[in-house]
Amino acid sequence: MRIIAHEPVVVVQSTTEPICRGGCQDPDIHAVGKDLFMQYHAHIDSYEQIGARKGRPTYKSTDEGKTWKLLGDDEKIWAKTYAPLKNGDVYAPFTNLSVKIKEYPPFDPRRERGENWLMGYSKGVYSKSEITPYIGEKAEYVFRAQRIRKGETEPVEEKVKVNWDGIGFVRIFNDLIGGPTIAGDFRQDEDGTIYLPVYGPYILPDGTLGSKRWSTHMLKSTDDGHTFDYVGTIRYREEYNDPDCIEIEGFNECAFEICDDGSFFVVMRSGSLSPFARGDKDHPAPKCFISRSYDKGKTWTRPEVFYDFGVLPRSIRIGGGFLLTSGRPGVFVRYCTDGNGKNWEEPLFLIKVPDEEVYSDYEQYTCTNNGICKTDERTAFIAYSDFKLKAPSGERAKSIIVRKLTLEP
């Protein structure tokens, strides 16, 4: 399948936001019929902003992305752009903001869940039973959702309960307490079951850690997203990446799809390039991995390398196959020609970082956190950032781009 990338359209620019980890980046894009909706991070890129209700303005286009109008900055606006569930509700789940508490329980040294977890990112991991006395019901209601009931027009916020005794909570380096983070888009099976990938620590039944890094977990809901149950885990193991890779994080952000044959696949980030930990050819970026499940997420195949790198993979079903976007360095799209996620073509780069700048200046080109959607089986739209463009004033500007993609046999 040939991917045709049309001319990029600049939606918004900033000449004042810092290039590295500032605002005006991290866009996402949805389609409602032929109308397009795009949002982006207007605030600094930080852990504290995960789950924020504001700071992500939403824009709308009614002419295939040629022109855009600002709708506002509110989570409820974005929630209206989600596709309806099989019961007719529009359902948009969000990760809750992390919690700061006055007193912190000690880490049990016998469990080895202290500072050796995730290489300085955190001060340790608590089990659900250990943290519940300190954060109460937030240990069970770890997500929230905006729901528009069938026949209504406005979203109503609701708490989302997760039934999972093995859930892990991280005490971050800044002392915030965070539960699992939504790793990618949910998918609904033919029987109406919602499957939602999340990432977080992996605590074994004996209370010890199954990995010293993130693992990806699958949750499911049989009541249209009001409650979720734990299904299974894709456990990160140290052997998956070269030990000389920089910033290995474990499995976290992912693209998740349900295939024609009923199997699942996830394409997962396992680490990041970062200006704070410069790599080189002997200390490369961690790989991007793919794993499959043939029993509805309970067990998973040994992860295999999907590509040499990749953060925030996102995917859509289109043209009988799948279209995925990722990158860092750069921005690429990659097409799978079948409905079971098996035959992937080589990536098409929309932003290519020169080889000599991959480890020295990759962040000067794009944040690589992209969004993708479709309006029909041959037409997709991608939203990404480009940091090398100029504003009408001639100044360098961080820019949010929307670009039409068409598939041709």
WODA-V82058 format. One record per backbone hydrogen bond with DSSP energy under -0.5 kcal/mol. CO is the residue of the C=O (numbers start at 1). NH is the residue of the N-H. E is the energy in kcal/mol with one decimal. If there is no record, write none. Layout:
BEGIN
CO;NH;E
CO;NH;E
END
This chain:
BEGIN
2;4;-0.6
2;408;-3.0
3;5;-0.6
4;6;-0.7
4;406;-2.2
9;11;-0.5
9;402;-2.3
12;400;-2.7
14;398;-2.7
18;22;-0.9
19;21;-0.7
21;45;-2.5
25;41;-2.7
28;39;-1.9
30;37;-2.7
31;33;-0.5
32;35;-1.8
35;32;-2.5
36;61;-2.5
37;30;-2.8
38;59;-3.4
39;28;-2.5
40;42;-0.6
41;24;-1.9
41;25;-1.4
44;46;-0.9
46;49;-1.3
47;50;-1.7
49;52;-2.3
53;75;-1.1
55;42;-3.0
55;43;-0.7
57;40;-1.0
58;71;-3.1
58;72;-1.1
59;38;-2.3
60;69;-2.3
61;36;-2.6
63;66;-0.9
69;60;-2.5
72;58;-2.9
74;77;-1.1
74;78;-1.3
75;79;-2.2
76;80;-1.0
77;80;-0.6
78;81;-2.0
79;82;-1.4
83;91;-0.6
85;88;-1.6
89;85;-3.8
89;91;-0.5
90;148;-2.6
92;146;-2.4
94;144;-2.2
99;177;-3.4
107;109;-0.7
108;111;-1.8
108;112;-0.5
108;113;-0.6
109;112;-0.7
111;209;-0.7
113;125;-2.5
114;117;-1.6
115;120;-0.8
116;118;-0.5
116;119;-0.6
117;122;-0.8
118;121;-2.0
121;173;-2.0
124;171;-2.6
126;169;-2.7
127;131;-1.9
128;132;-2.0
129;133;-0.5
131;134;-1.8
131;135;-1.7
132;136;-2.4
135;138;-1.6
136;139;-1.9
137;140;-1.8
137;141;-3.0
140;142;-1.5
140;162;-2.7
142;96;-1.2
143;160;-2.3
144;94;-3.3
145;147;-0.5
145;158;-2.5
146;92;-2.2
147;149;-0.7
147;156;-2.2
148;90;-2.5
149;152;-2.8
156;147;-2.1
158;145;-2.3
159;161;-0.5
160;143;-1.3
161;163;-0.5
161;228;-2.6
162;164;-1.2
163;230;-1.3
164;167;-1.4
165;128;-0.6
166;203;-0.6
167;128;-0.8
169;126;-3.5
170;172;-0.9
170;178;-2.6
171;123;-3.8
171;124;-0.7
172;175;-2.7
176;172;-2.8
176;178;-0.6
177;99;-2.6
178;170;-2.9
181;199;-2.6
183;254;-2.4
187;195;-3.1
189;192;-1.9
193;189;-3.0
194;221;-2.5
195;187;-2.1
196;219;-2.2
197;183;-2.3
197;184;-1.0
198;217;-3.2
199;181;-2.5
200;215;-2.2
201;203;-0.6
202;204;-0.5
202;210;-3.5
202;211;-0.6
204;207;-2.4
208;204;-3.3
212;118;-2.8
214;251;-1.5
215;200;-1.9
216;234;-3.6
217;198;-2.7
218;231;-2.6
218;232;-1.2
219;196;-2.3
220;229;-2.9
221;194;-2.6
223;226;-0.8
226;161;-1.6
228;163;-3.3
229;220;-2.3
232;218;-3.0
233;235;-0.8
234;216;-1.6
237;240;-1.8
238;241;-0.7
242;245;-2.3
246;286;-0.6
247;272;-1.4
249;214;-2.5
253;269;-2.6
255;267;-2.3
257;259;-0.5
257;265;-1.9
259;262;-1.7
263;259;-3.3
264;293;-1.9
265;257;-2.2
266;268;-0.5
266;291;-2.0
267;255;-2.2
268;289;-2.3
269;252;-1.7
270;249;-2.6
270;250;-1.8
274;277;-1.6
277;274;-0.5
280;283;-1.3
283;280;-1.0
284;246;-2.3
288;306;-3.5
288;307;-1.7
289;268;-3.3
290;304;-2.6
291;266;-2.3
292;301;-2.8
293;264;-2.6
295;298;-0.9
304;290;-2.8
307;288;-2.3
314;325;-2.7
316;323;-2.4
318;321;-2.1
321;318;-2.0
322;336;-3.2
323;316;-1.8
324;334;-2.7
325;314;-2.0
326;332;-2.8
327;311;-1.2
330;328;-1.5
331;350;-2.6
331;351;-1.6
332;326;-1.8
333;348;-3.0
334;324;-2.7
335;345;-3.3
336;322;-1.5
338;341;-0.8
339;260;-2.6
342;344;-0.9
343;337;-2.4
347;349;-0.5
348;333;-2.2
351;331;-2.0
351;353;-0.5
354;357;-2.3
354;358;-0.6
355;358;-1.1
357;361;-2.4
361;364;-1.9
362;365;-1.9
362;366;-0.9
365;387;-3.1
368;370;-1.0
369;27;-0.6
371;383;-2.4
373;381;-2.5
376;379;-0.7
378;407;-2.1
379;375;-2.1
379;376;-1.3
380;405;-3.3
381;373;-2.1
382;403;-2.6
383;371;-2.2
384;401;-3.5
386;399;-1.8
389;397;-2.7
391;394;-2.6
395;391;-3.2
398;14;-2.1
399;386;-2.5
399;401;-0.6
400;11;-3.0
400;12;-0.9
401;384;-2.1
402;9;-2.4
403;382;-2.4
404;6;-2.8
405;380;-3.1
406;4;-3.3
408;2;-3.7
END
